[in-house]
Amino acid sequence: MRNFDLRLDVDESGLEGTEEELRDMRQRARNLKPVFEKAGLALRKYTKSNYLSNGLEVGGWSPLSPKYAAWKATRFPGAPPMIRTGRLFNSVAVVGPEIDAHDTWASYSVEGVEYAKFHQYGTTKMPKRQILFAPELWTKEIADMAADFVANGNI
């Protein structure tokens, strides 16, 4: 085995402030709450689109049962699927999903509408009609927002 010496010369000109910039980036990467809050606003537009397209964003919602559709038509004429009073729609598509943002993670949920979970997950008497979901474009938006936030502090 042969030994050899390696010499590396580094030109430090133009690197003034780099250490400080890296420290700032590291600090921003430890608290992504501003990104998660903005992501919640973006999620609202996808949720609204999903609602208005009868769940097209998640593969389409199952139609109403004939019996329930007839009942609904007499009591809520003209109301689209998944909307009777508008309470659930308003909670996710107008107000937006509830955000539980932490430093490095967040969760989004429907709060204050106790029956939302029955639609989201389905029951033995009701098919699943997914309300909240993570669209591919949304996850890319979050990644781009996080990268810009960590690198530049922009939100």
C-alpha positions in Angstrom: 0.0 0.0 0.0 1.3 3.4 -1.0 0.9 6.5 1.2 0.2 9.9 -0.4 -0.5 13.4 0.8 -3.5 15.3 -0.3 -3.5 19.1 -0.2 -6.7 21.1 -0.4 -6.7 24.8 -0.7 -10.0 26.6 -0.1 -10.6 30.1 -1.2 -12.7 31.7 1.5 -13.5 34.9 -0.3 -17.2 35.4 -0.6 -18.0 33.1 2.3 -18.5 35.9 4.9 -21.7 35.3 6.8 -22.1 31.6 5.6 -21.8 30.3 9.1 -24.6 32.7 10.3 -26.8 31.7 7.3 -26.3 28.0 8.0 -27.2 28.6 11.7 -30.4 30.5 10.6 -31.3 27.7 8.3 -30.8 25.1 11.0 -33.0 27.1 13.3 -35.8 27.5 10.8 -35.7 23.8 10.0 -36.4 23.1 13.7 -39.7 25.1 13.6 -41.8 24.6 10.5 -45.0 25.9 12.1 -45.3 28.8 9.7 -45.1 26.3 6.8 -47.8 24.1 8.3 -50.2 27.0 8.8 -49.8 28.1 5.2 -50.2 24.5 4.1 -53.5 24.3 6.0 -54.8 27.2 3.9 -53.7 25.4 0.7 -55.4 22.2 1.9 -58.7 24.1 2.1 -58.7 24.7 -1.6 -58.2 21.0 -2.3 -60.9 20.0 0.2 -63.3 22.5 -1.4 -62.6 21.1 -4.9 -63.0 17.6 -3.6 -66.4 18.5 -2.1 -67.7 20.3 -5.2 -66.7 17.4 -7.5 -68.4 14.8 -5.4 -65.1 13.3 -4.2 -63.5 13.2 -7.6 -60.1 14.0 -6.0 -60.3 10.8 -4.0 -61.7 8.5 -6.7 -65.4 9.7 -6.4 -67.9 9.3 -3.6 -70.4 6.5 -3.6 -73.9 7.6 -4.6 -76.5 8.0 -1.9 -78.7 5.0 -1.3 -82.1 5.3 -3.1 -84.0 5.4 0.1 -81.8 8.2 1.6 -81.7 10.1 -1.7 -85.5 10.2 -1.7 -85.7 11.3 1.9 -83.1 14.0 1.3 -84.7 15.3 -1.8 -88.0 15.9 0.0 -86.3 17.6 3.0 -83.4 19.4 1.4 -84.4 19.9 -2.2 -81.5 20.6 -4.5 -78.8 20.0 -1.9 -75.8 18.3 -3.5 -74.3 15.1 -2.0 -72.6 15.5 1.3 -74.4 18.8 2.0 -77.6 19.2 3.9 -77.2 22.1 6.3 -73.7 23.1 5.0 -72.1 22.7 8.4 -69.6 20.0 7.4 -68.8 21.7 4.1 -68.2 25.1 5.8 -66.0 23.5 8.5 -63.6 22.0 5.9 -64.0 24.0 2.7 -64.7 27.5 4.0 -63.2 27.8 7.4 -60.6 25.1 6.6 -59.3 22.0 8.4 -58.3 22.5 12.0 -54.5 22.6 12.3 -52.5 21.1 15.1 -49.1 22.4 14.2 -46.0 21.4 16.1 -42.3 22.3 15.4 -41.7 19.5 12.9 -45.1 18.0 12.2 -48.7 18.9 11.9 -52.1 17.2 11.7 -55.2 18.5 10.0 -58.7 17.5 11.2 -62.4 18.4 11.2 -63.3 19.9 14.5 -66.7 20.7 15.9 -68.6 18.4 13.5 -69.1 15.2 15.3 -70.4 13.2 12.3 -67.5 14.1 10.0 -65.6 10.9 11.1 -68.5 8.7 9.9 -68.2 10.2 6.4 -64.4 10.1 6.4 -64.2 6.4 7.4 -67.6 5.0 6.6 -69.8 2.8 8.9 -71.6 -0.4 8.5 -74.6 1.6 7.1 -72.7 4.3 5.2 -69.9 4.1 2.6 -66.7 6.0 3.2 -66.7 9.4 1.5 -63.2 10.8 2.2 -63.3 14.5 3.1 -59.7 15.2 4.2 -56.9 13.8 2.1 -53.3 14.7 1.1 -53.3 15.5 -2.6 -50.0 14.9 -4.5 -49.8 18.5 -5.6 -50.4 19.6 -2.0 -47.5 17.5 -0.7 -45.3 19.0 -3.4 -46.4 22.5 -2.4 -45.5 21.8 1.2 -42.1 20.5 0.2 -41.5 23.6 -1.9 -42.7 25.9 0.9 -40.6 24.1 3.5 -37.5 24.3 1.3 -38.0 28.0 0.6 -38.7 28.7 4.3 -35.6 26.8 5.5 -33.3 28.3 2.8 -34.5 31.9 2.7 -37.0 32.4 5.6 -39.8 33.1 3.0 -43.4 32.1 3.7 
